[in-house]
Amino acid sequence: MIGKMLPVVLVFLGSGAGVGAGIFLRPDPVPDAVEAVQNSEDAATTVAQRDPSPDEETPPEGYEYVKMNNQFVVPVVQDEKVAALVVMSLSIEAQAGQSDAIYLREPKLRDVFLQVLFDHANIGGFEGAFTNAGTLDILRGALREAAQKTMGQGLVNDVLITEIARQDY
């Protein structure tokens, strides 16, 4: 008889433990609707009152963004085979009014950018967590140096990675 009741007792004990854990680990109660609206209005007021930082949508004073016309496609080679393709879009932060000069030199810029991207791929820059901040900062710095060397240091302020994706094979 005890052998037949043991599973039933274990089911009740397990259910009780599950309910107790659910009550104990329950998230904090949601504030009422009035309090939530007040908090969102306070947050909206705070966001509206602050000045945009230079990293937001407007370029720094005296600069403009020049988007490169086509994406860059970089093969990632492993064991002498293409293991993946990295596709990225770049923009250049340049002195205002210099977009025509950049577009005139775009073939040269694309060439030096591709060389930097190929070198980055060859040292394993697109392996693993290739989108972490440190890795992308190294790549941005190398692209900026190449652009400043090609266009002149005073003309190019920065190079922005606007899109990046990796397709493994």
Accessible surface in RSA format (square Angstrom, percent):
REM  Atomic radii and reference values for relative SASA: ProtOr
REM  Chains: A
REM  Algorithm: Lee & Richards
REM  Probe-radius: 1.40
REM  Slices: 20
REM RES _ NUM      All-atoms   Total-Side   Main-Chain    Non-polar    All polar
REM                ABS   REL    ABS   REL    ABS   REL    ABS   REL    ABS   REL
RES MET A   1   177.89  92.1 132.54  87.7  45.35 108.0 100.44  85.4  77.45 102.6
RES ILE A   2   145.34  82.7 143.05 106.6   2.30   5.5 143.69 103.5   1.65   4.5
RES GLY A   3    59.23  73.0   0.00   N/A  59.23  73.0  40.13 110.1  19.10  42.8
RES LYS A   4   173.03  84.4 156.93  96.3  16.10  38.3 106.84  96.2  66.18  70.5
RES MET A   5   100.63  52.1 100.38  66.4   0.24   0.6  86.31  73.4  14.32  19.0
RES LEU A   6    97.01  54.0  95.10  68.0   1.92   4.8  96.99  68.1   0.03   0.1
RES PRO A   7    73.86  53.8  70.27  64.1   3.59  13.1  73.57  60.7   0.29   1.8
RES VAL A   8    81.17  53.4  79.49  72.0   1.68   4.0  81.17  70.5   0.00   0.0
RES VAL A   9    68.21  44.9  67.19  60.8   1.02   2.5  68.21  59.3   0.00   0.0
RES LEU A  10   103.74  57.8  96.20  68.8   7.54  19.0  96.45  67.7   7.29  19.6
RES VAL A  11    97.76  64.3  90.12  81.6   7.64  18.4  96.60  83.9   1.16   3.1
RES PHE A  12   146.16  73.1 137.91  85.4   8.26  21.5 138.38  83.9   7.78  22.3
RES LEU A  13   117.42  65.4 109.72  78.5   7.71  19.4 112.20  78.8   5.23  14.1
RES GLY A  14    44.51  54.9   0.00   N/A  44.51  54.9  34.83  95.6   9.68  21.7
RES SER A  15    63.78  53.9  50.95  68.0  12.84  29.6  37.26  79.4  26.52  37.2
RES GLY A  16    43.33  53.4   0.00   N/A  43.33  53.4  34.39  94.4   8.93  20.0
RES ALA A  17    68.85  63.3  50.53  78.0  18.32  41.7  62.89  88.6   5.96  15.8
RES GLY A  18    45.37  56.0   0.00   N/A  45.37  56.0  35.63  97.8   9.74  21.8
RES VAL A  19    96.82  63.7  89.29  80.8   7.52  18.1  94.87  82.4   1.95   5.3
RES GLY A  20    35.88  44.2   0.00   N/A  35.88  44.2  32.01  87.9   3.86   8.6
RES ALA A  21    48.37  44.5  40.01  61.7   8.36  19.0  46.16  65.0   2.21   5.8
RES GLY A  22    45.69  56.3   0.00   N/A  45.69  56.3  37.35 102.5   8.34  18.7
RES ILE A  23   104.82  59.7  97.87  72.9   6.96  16.8  99.35  71.5   5.47  14.8
RES PHE A  24   170.52  85.3 144.46  89.5  26.06  67.8 150.85  91.5  19.67  56.3
RES LEU A  25   132.09  73.6 106.63  76.3  25.46  64.0 111.26  78.1  20.82  56.0
RES ARG A  26   162.34  68.2 140.59  71.7  21.75  51.8  48.36  66.1 113.98  69.1
RES PRO A  27   109.93  80.1  96.54  88.0  13.39  48.7 107.40  88.7   2.53  15.7
RES ASP A  28   128.80  90.2 111.31 110.8  17.50  41.4  29.78  70.1  99.02  98.8
RES PRO A  29   122.51  89.3  99.16  90.4  23.36  84.9 109.55  90.4  12.96  80.5
RES VAL A  30   134.89  88.8 109.87  99.5  25.01  60.3 112.04  97.4  22.85  62.0
RES PRO A  31    63.05  45.9  46.19  42.1  16.86  61.3  57.49  47.5   5.56  34.5
RES ASP A  32    91.80  64.3  76.93  76.6  14.87  35.2  48.53 114.2  43.27  43.2
RES ALA A  33    77.16  70.9  64.08  98.9  13.09  29.8  70.97  99.9   6.20  16.4
RES VAL A  34   100.25  66.0  96.11  87.0   4.14  10.0  99.97  86.9   0.27   0.7
RES GLU A  35    86.23  49.5  85.64  64.8   0.59   1.4  21.98  42.5  64.26  52.5
RES ALA A  36    44.69  41.1  37.12  57.3   7.57  17.2  40.16  56.6   4.53  12.0
RES VAL A  37    81.22  53.4  79.97  72.4   1.25   3.0  81.22  70.6   0.00   0.0
RES GLN A  38    98.44  55.0  97.36  71.2   1.08   2.6  28.23  60.1  70.20  53.2
RES ASN A  39    83.05  57.3  76.97  74.4   6.08  14.6  25.85  62.2  57.20  55.3
RES SER A  40    66.33  56.0  55.91  74.6  10.42  24.0  49.03 104.4  17.30  24.2
RES GLU A  41   103.44  59.4  98.70  74.7   4.74  11.3  40.94  79.2  62.50  51.0
RES ASP A  42    92.27  64.6  89.16  88.7   3.11   7.4  28.51  67.1  63.75  63.6
RES ALA A  43    56.39  51.8  47.97  74.0   8.42  19.1  55.87  78.7   0.52   1.4
RES ALA A  44    63.07  58.0  50.93  78.6  12.14  27.6  59.11  83.2   3.96  10.5
RES THR A  45    69.53  49.5  64.54  65.4   4.99  11.9  44.25  59.4  25.28  38.2
RES THR A  46    85.00  60.5  83.61  84.8   1.39   3.3  60.14  80.8  24.86  37.6
RES VAL A  47    91.04  59.9  85.15  77.1   5.90  14.2  85.16  74.0   5.88  15.9
RES ALA A  48    85.37  78.5  48.68  75.1  36.69  83.5  59.03  83.1  26.33  69.8
RES GLN A  49   137.43  76.8 106.68  78.0  30.75  73.2  44.07  93.8  93.37  70.8
RES ARG A  50   127.50  53.5 109.41  55.8  18.09  43.1  58.37  79.8  69.12  41.9
RES ASP A  51   123.16  86.3 107.45 107.0  15.71  37.2  28.92  68.1  94.25  94.0
RES PRO A  52    90.28  65.8  70.67  64.4  19.60  71.3  72.65  60.0  17.63 109.6
RES SER A  53    48.23  40.8  41.87  55.9   6.36  14.7  39.09  83.2   9.14  12.8
RES PRO A  54    94.42  68.8  83.34  76.0  11.09  40.3  91.36  75.4   3.06  19.0
RES ASP A  55   139.54  97.7 107.25 106.8  32.29  76.4  33.73  79.4 105.82 105.5
RES GLU A  56    67.30  38.6  56.36  42.6  10.94  26.1  35.82  69.3  31.48  25.7
RES GLU A  57   166.89  95.8 140.36 106.2  26.54  63.2  63.41 122.6 103.48  84.5
RES THR A  58    85.57  60.9  84.03  85.2   1.54   3.7  70.52  94.7  15.06  22.8
RES PRO A  59    45.96  33.5  33.20  30.3  12.76  46.4  33.20  27.4  12.76  79.3
RES PRO A  60    42.68  31.1  33.83  30.8   8.86  32.2  41.41  34.2   1.28   7.9
RES GLU A  61   171.84  98.7 146.21 110.6  25.63  61.0  69.34 134.1 102.50  83.7
RES GLY A  62    43.74  53.9   0.00   N/A  43.74  53.9  31.44  86.3  12.30  27.5
RES TYR A  63    63.66  29.7  53.79  30.6   9.88  25.7  20.69  15.5  42.97  53.0
RES GLU A  64    46.68  26.8  46.09  34.9   0.59   1.4  17.67  34.2  29.02  23.7
RES TYR A  65    84.62  39.5  56.63  32.2  27.99  72.8  48.01  36.1  36.60  45.1
RES VAL A  66     3.09   2.0   0.86   0.8   2.22   5.4   3.09   2.7   0.00   0.0
RES LYS A  67   109.25  53.3 104.81  64.3   4.44  10.6  93.53  84.2  15.72  16.7
RES MET A  68     2.75   1.4   0.41   0.3   2.34   5.6   0.09   0.1   2.66   3.5
RES ASN A  69   102.07  70.4  71.95  69.5  30.12  72.5  20.41  49.1  81.66  78.9
RES ASN A  70    96.99  66.9  90.32  87.3   6.66  16.0  20.49  49.3  76.50  73.9
RES GLN A  71    91.06  50.9  78.41  57.3  12.65  30.1  22.69  48.3  68.37  51.9
RES PHE A  72     1.22   0.6   0.00   0.0   1.22   3.2   1.22   0.7   0.00   0.0
RES VAL A  73    74.36  48.9  62.43  56.5  11.93  28.7  62.43  54.2  11.93  32.3
RES VAL A  74     0.00   0.0   0.00   0.0   0.00   0.0   0.00   0.0   0.00   0.0
RES PRO A  75    47.48  34.6  43.01  39.2   4.47  16.3  43.01  35.5   4.47  27.8
RES VAL A  76     1.60   1.1   1.59   1.4   0.01   0.0   1.60   1.4   0.00   0.0
RES VAL A  77    81.79  53.8  54.95  49.7  26.84  64.7  54.95  47.7  26.84  72.8
RES GLN A  78    81.45  45.5  72.90  53.3   8.55  20.4  29.03  61.8  52.41  39.8
RES ASP A  79   136.24  95.4 106.12 105.6  30.12  71.2  37.65  88.6  98.60  98.3
RES GLU A  80   169.07  97.1 136.32 103.1  32.75  78.0  54.07 104.6 115.00  93.9
RES LYS A  81   153.04  74.7 147.11  90.3   5.93  14.1  95.98  86.4  57.06  60.8
RES VAL A  82    78.46  51.6  58.93  53.3  19.53  47.1  58.93  51.2  19.53  53.0
RES ALA A  83    22.68  20.9  15.38  23.7   7.30  16.6  20.72  29.2   1.96   5.2
RES ALA A  84     0.00   0.0   0.00   0.0   0.00   0.0   0.00   0.0   0.00   0.0
RES LEU A  85    46.77  26.0  46.66  33.4   0.11   0.3  46.66  32.8   0.11   0.3
RES VAL A  86     0.00   0.0   0.00   0.0   0.00   0.0   0.00   0.0   0.00   0.0
RES VAL A  87    42.86  28.2  41.14  37.2   1.71   4.1  41.14  35.7   1.71   4.7
RES MET A  88     0.42   0.2   0.00   0.0   0.42   1.0   0.42   0.4   0.00   0.0
RES SER A  89     3.87   3.3   3.58   4.8   0.29   0.7   2.00   4.3   1.87   2.6
RES LEU A  90     0.64   0.4   0.00   0.0   0.64   1.6   0.00   0.0   0.64   1.7
RES SER A  91     8.74   7.4   8.74  11.7   0.00   0.0   2.71   5.8   6.04   8.5
RES ILE A  92     0.00   0.0   0.00   0.0   0.00   0.0   0.00   0.0   0.00   0.0
RES GLU A  93    13.38   7.7  13.38  10.1   0.00   0.0   0.13   0.3  13.25  10.8
RES ALA A  94     0.00   0.0   0.00   0.0   0.00   0.0   0.00   0.0   0.00   0.0
RES GLN A  95    74.49  41.7  74.49  54.4   0.00   0.0  13.82  29.4  60.66  46.0
RES ALA A  96    60.25  55.4  42.49  65.6  17.76  40.4  42.82  60.3  17.43  46.2
RES GLY A  97    64.96  80.1   0.00   N/A  64.96  80.1  37.45 102.8  27.51  61.6
RES GLN A  98    60.27  33.7  59.50  43.5   0.76   1.8   1.56   3.3  58.70  44.5
RES SER A  99    31.27  26.4  31.27  41.7   0.00   0.0   8.16  17.4  23.11  32.4
RES ASP A 100   106.43  74.6 104.11 103.6   2.32   5.5  29.21  68.7  77.22  77.0
RES ALA A 101    35.38  32.5  29.83  46.0   5.55  12.6  33.40  47.0   1.98   5.2
RES ILE A 102     0.26   0.1   0.26   0.2   0.00   0.0   0.26   0.2   0.00   0.0
RES TYR A 103    88.51  41.3  76.18  43.3  12.33  32.1  55.44  41.7  33.07  40.8
RES LEU A 104   149.01  83.0 124.48  89.1  24.53  61.7 127.07  89.2  21.95  59.1
RES ARG A 105   102.47  43.0 100.59  51.3   1.88   4.5  38.58  52.7  63.89  38.7
RES GLU A 106    15.11   8.7  15.11  11.4   0.00   0.0   6.80  13.2   8.30   6.8
RES PRO A 107    99.37  72.4  87.43  79.7  11.94  43.4  92.95  76.7   6.41  39.9
RES LYS A 108    97.46  47.5  91.54  56.2   5.92  14.1  52.94  47.7  44.52  47.4
RES LEU A 109     0.00   0.0   0.00   0.0   0.00   0.0   0.00   0.0   0.00   0.0
RES ARG A 110    49.04  20.6  49.04  25.0   0.00   0.0  22.22  30.4  26.82  16.3
RES ASP A 111    85.25  59.7  80.95  80.6   4.30  10.2  19.65  46.3  65.60  65.4
RES VAL A 112    28.73  18.9  27.03  24.5   1.70   4.1  28.38  24.7   0.36   1.0
RES PHE A 113     0.00   0.0   0.00   0.0   0.00   0.0   0.00   0.0   0.00   0.0
RES LEU A 114    49.57  27.6  49.57  35.5   0.00   0.0  49.57  34.8   0.00   0.0
RES GLN A 115    99.56  55.7  98.12  71.7   1.43   3.4  40.26  85.7  59.29  45.0
RES VAL A 116    25.96  17.1  23.79  21.5   2.17   5.2  25.06  21.8   0.90   2.4
RES LEU A 117     0.00   0.0   0.00   0.0   0.00   0.0   0.00   0.0   0.00   0.0
RES PHE A 118    73.48  36.8  72.53  44.9   0.95   2.5  73.46  44.5   0.02   0.1
RES ASP A 119    70.42  49.3  68.78  68.5   1.64   3.9  27.10  63.8  43.32  43.2
RES HIS A 120    13.63   7.5  11.02   7.7   2.62   6.7   8.22   8.5   5.41   6.3
RES ALA A 121    10.99  10.1   2.09   3.2   8.91  20.3   2.28   3.2   8.72  23.1
RES ASN A 122   116.86  80.6  80.64  77.9  36.22  87.2  27.75  66.8  89.11  86.1
RES ILE A 123   139.83  79.6 103.13  76.8  36.70  88.5 112.12  80.7  27.71  75.2
RES GLY A 124    32.64  40.3   0.00   N/A  32.64  40.3  18.93  51.9  13.72  30.7
RES GLY A 125     9.65  11.9   0.00   N/A   9.65  11.9   8.84  24.3   0.81   1.8
RES PHE A 126     2.26   1.1   1.95   1.2   0.31   0.8   1.95   1.2   0.31   0.9
RES GLU A 127    63.29  36.3  52.58  39.8  10.71  25.5  35.42  68.5  27.87  22.8
RES GLY A 128    70.79  87.3   0.00   N/A  70.79  87.3  45.74 125.5  25.05  56.1
RES ALA A 129    73.75  67.8  51.46  79.4  22.29  50.7  61.58  86.7  12.17  32.2
RES PHE A 130    27.14  13.6  24.99  15.5   2.14   5.6  26.04  15.8   1.10   3.2
RES THR A 131    74.28  52.8  59.88  60.7  14.40  34.3  28.96  38.9  45.32  68.5
RES ASN A 132    75.08  51.8  65.28  63.1   9.79  23.6  37.24  89.6  37.83  36.6
RES ALA A 133    74.84  68.8  61.64  95.1  13.19  30.0  67.74  95.4   7.10  18.8
RES GLY A 134    42.61  52.5   0.00   N/A  42.61  52.5  36.34  99.7   6.26  14.0
RES THR A 135    31.49  22.4  28.83  29.2   2.67   6.4  10.36  13.9  21.14  32.0
RES LEU A 136    20.04  11.2  20.04  14.3   0.00   0.0  20.04  14.1   0.00   0.0
RES ASP A 137    82.41  57.7  73.50  73.2   8.91  21.1  25.68  60.4  56.74  56.6
RES ILE A 138   119.54  68.0 109.68  81.7   9.86  23.8 116.86  84.1   2.68   7.3
RES LEU A 139     0.65   0.4   0.28   0.2   0.37   0.9   0.65   0.5   0.00   0.0
RES ARG A 140    67.01  28.1  67.01  34.2   0.00   0.0  18.79  25.7  48.23  29.2
RES GLY A 141    12.24  15.1   0.00   N/A  12.24  15.1  12.21  33.5   0.03   0.1
RES ALA A 142    38.48  35.4  30.58  47.2   7.90  18.0  34.35  48.4   4.13  10.9
RES LEU A 143     0.00   0.0   0.00   0.0   0.00   0.0   0.00   0.0   0.00   0.0
RES ARG A 144    77.45  32.5  77.45  39.5   0.00   0.0  10.02  13.7  67.42  40.9
RES GLU A 145   121.75  69.9 116.33  88.0   5.42  12.9  38.60  74.7  83.15  67.9
RES ALA A 146    16.07  14.8   8.39  12.9   7.68  17.5  15.22  21.4   0.85   2.3
RES ALA A 147     0.00   0.0   0.00   0.0   0.00   0.0   0.00   0.0   0.00   0.0
RES GLN A 148    32.46  18.2  29.09  21.3   3.37   8.0   5.43  11.6  27.03  20.5
RES LYS A 149   187.60  91.5 153.32  94.1  34.28  81.6 106.79  96.1  80.80  86.1
RES THR A 150    21.86  15.5   4.08   4.1  17.78  42.4   6.86   9.2  15.00  22.7
RES MET A 151    26.86  13.9   6.00   4.0  20.86  49.7   9.43   8.0  17.44  23.1
RES GLY A 152    32.66  40.3   0.00   N/A  32.66  40.3  31.46  86.3   1.20   2.7
RES GLN A 153   136.80  76.5 123.05  89.9  13.75  32.7  37.04  78.8  99.76  75.7
RES GLY A 154    51.38  63.4   0.00   N/A  51.38  63.4  39.28 107.8  12.10  27.1
RES LEU A 155    24.30  13.5  21.03  15.0   3.26   8.2  21.78  15.3   2.52   6.8
RES VAL A 156     1.58   1.0   0.00   0.0   1.58   3.8   0.22   0.2   1.36   3.7
RES ASN A 157    54.21  37.4  43.47  42.0  10.74  25.9   3.62   8.7  50.59  48.9
RES ASP A 158    37.77  26.5  37.77  37.6   0.00   0.0   3.56   8.4  34.21  34.1
RES VAL A 159     0.00   0.0   0.00   0.0   0.00   0.0   0.00   0.0   0.00   0.0
RES LEU A 160    53.04  29.5  52.48  37.5   0.56   1.4  53.04  37.2   0.00   0.0
RES ILE A 161    27.80  15.8   3.86   2.9  23.94  57.7   3.86   2.8  23.94  65.0
RES THR A 162    69.65  49.5  36.98  37.5  32.68  77.9  43.51  58.4  26.15  39.5
RES GLU A 163    95.21  54.7  88.19  66.7   7.02  16.7  38.23  73.9  56.98  46.5
RES ILE A 164    47.68  27.1  20.33  15.1  27.34  65.9  20.81  15.0  26.87  72.9
RES ALA A 165    59.83  55.0  54.08  83.5   5.75  13.1  59.67  84.0   0.15   0.4
RES ARG A 166    66.86  28.1  34.60  17.6  32.25  76.8  15.73  21.5  51.12  31.0
RES GLN A 167   109.10  61.0 107.29  78.4   1.81   4.3  33.23  70.7  75.86  57.5
RES ASP A 168    84.43  59.1  71.01  70.7  13.42  31.7  30.97  72.9  53.45  53.3
RES TYR A 169   162.71  76.0  96.17  54.7  66.55 173.2 109.70  82.4  53.02  65.4
END  Absolute sums over single chains surface
CHAIN  1 A    11652.9       9474.0       2178.9       7216.4       4436.5
END  Absolute sums over all chains
TOTAL         11652.9       9474.0       2178.9       7216.4       4436.5
